[in-house]
């Protein structure tokens, strides 16, 4: 630490750390999935009051609604912290969202259903970034985004000098005299034609 710093980390530091964490996982898929579990689990147990009239939303499948809601929140957290199982979590989220329509008041009055469905689709479509590759200039670039030289190679055209170097060259035959000096055969003697 220098004499000018106070030793505390400011808001920008934590914001950048959160952004780096968020970009390495299906963050929005997990968020939508977890938010979808809330209305699905809540509405079957809610009592709405209209003046002096209490409207009970409880259904016979209240336990099923609670299980679906808790599973959706768990799948949302799984997408955040175990992104390797994002495909399984996405498929399970979509299936639970579809099951919530008949089980829990039309999927939490379609709010929970739509959030969970969007979260499951985002989880299935998310793919991790390719690891950053270091270029000659020392900068990091992602995957195949490395700087390409201008000319034929960047445009996908094979130049004549590239064709010549790309041809197969087996080198000198073992029985020829064109073997460079210093190459020794298996018997310990110099290669020679005789």
N, C-alpha and C positions, 0 to 999 in steps of 0.2 A: 504494500500500500504506500502511496505517496503521502506527503504532508498535506496535500490539498483535498484528498478524499476523506470522507467521514467514516467509511467502512460499511455503509449501508448500501443496499442495492435499490435502485430507483424503479419506478413503475415500468420504464422502457425495458429494463433487463428482464423482468418477469413476463412482460407481454411478448418479447421475442422468444423466450424459452417456451411459453405456452404455444406460440405459433409454430415453432419447430416440432413440438410434441404433437400438435394437432395435424400437421402435414404428413406425419408418418403412419397414420392410421385412418380408418373410415370414421372420422369424427362426426360428421353430419348424419351418417347412417345410424350411429349409436345414439345420437341425441334424439332424432325423430322416433326411433324405436322405443327409447325410454319414455319419451313424452306420450307416445301412443298407449303405453301401458297404464298411465294414470287415469284417463277417463274410462277405460274399460273396467278397471278395478273399482273406481269410485261410484259410478252411477247406480249400480245395483244396490248399493248400501246408502244412497243419499235420500234424504227426506226434503222435498221441496215444500215451502210454505207459501200459500197464496192467501193472504189475509189471515183468516182464522182456520183455513182449511189446510191440512197437512196431507200432501200427496206422497205416498210411499212408493219408491221405485223398485223395491225388493222383488226379485224374481225367484223362482224355484232353483235356478242355476246360479245363485249368488256365489257359491263356493267355486264353481267353474270360472266365473268371471274374475274372482280374486286370483285364482291360479294362473289364468291367462295373463292378467295384468302383471303379476309378479314375474312370470317367465319372460314377458316382453322387456321389463326393466332389466332383468338379469342378462338377457341377450344383448341389450344395448350396451351394458357395461362390458360384456364379453367382447363386443366389437371394438371397444376402446383399448382393452388391456390384453387381448389375445387375438390380434388381427389375423393370425394364421388360419383361424376357423371362421373367417368372415363369410365364406360361401355357405357353410352349414348354418350359421346364425342367420344369414339372409333368407335361406329357404324356410327355416323354422319360423322366422318372423312373419313371412308371407302366409304360411299355413295357419299360424295362430291368429293372424288378422282376419283371415277368411272364416275361421271357426268362431271368432268373436261375434260375427253378425247374428247367428241364431241364438248364441248362448247368452250374450250380455247386452241386452237392449240395443240391438242393431249396432254392435261394435262401439258402444259409448256414444250413441247418436251420431255415428259416422265420423266423429272427431278422432277417436282412438284408432278406428279402422284405417282412416286415411293416413294418419301419422305413421302407424306401423307399416302400412303397405309401402309408403314412400321410403321409410327407413330400410325395409328389406330389399327393395329394388336398388337403393344406393349401395347397400352392402355387397350385392351381387355384381354391381358394375364397377366397384372400386378396385384399383390395381396399384400395388406399391410402385414407387419410383425406382428406376434403375439406379444402382449406386453411382456416386460421382466418380468420374475418371479424371486423373490429373494429366493435363496436357503439358507440352514442352515448356510453355511459358510459366508453369506453376499454378495456373488457375484451375479450379475444379469445374468440370462440366458434367451434366447428367447424361449417362448412357451414350447414345450415338450422336449426341449434340456436339461432339468435339469439332474443332475447327478443321475444315477440309481445305486443301489447297485449291486455288483457282485453276481453271483450265479443264482439261479432259477428264481428270479423275472426279472432280466435283460434279461435272455434268453427266457422268456415267458413260463417257466415251473413252475407249481404250486408245491411247496414243501409240505410235509405232515403236518408240523406245520401250514402252511397257510390254508390248507383244514380244519383243526380242528377249527381254529378261524373264518373261514368264514361261518361255519354252523350256522343256525338260533338257537338262544337260547332264548326262551320266558321268562325265569326266573321262579321263583316259582309260583305256582298256588295261587290265593287269598284265598283259603280255606285250604291250607296246613299249617303245623306248621313250615315250613322252612323259614318263613319270618324273615328277620333280625330285631333285636331290634330297636325300634325307629320309625318304620313305623306305621302311624296312618291311620285308614280308614275314610270314609266320616262322620261317626257319632261321631268321636272324640275318640273312644275307640281303644284299641289294637286289631289287627287282631288275631283272635283265631279260632280254629276249633270247637268251641262249641257254 
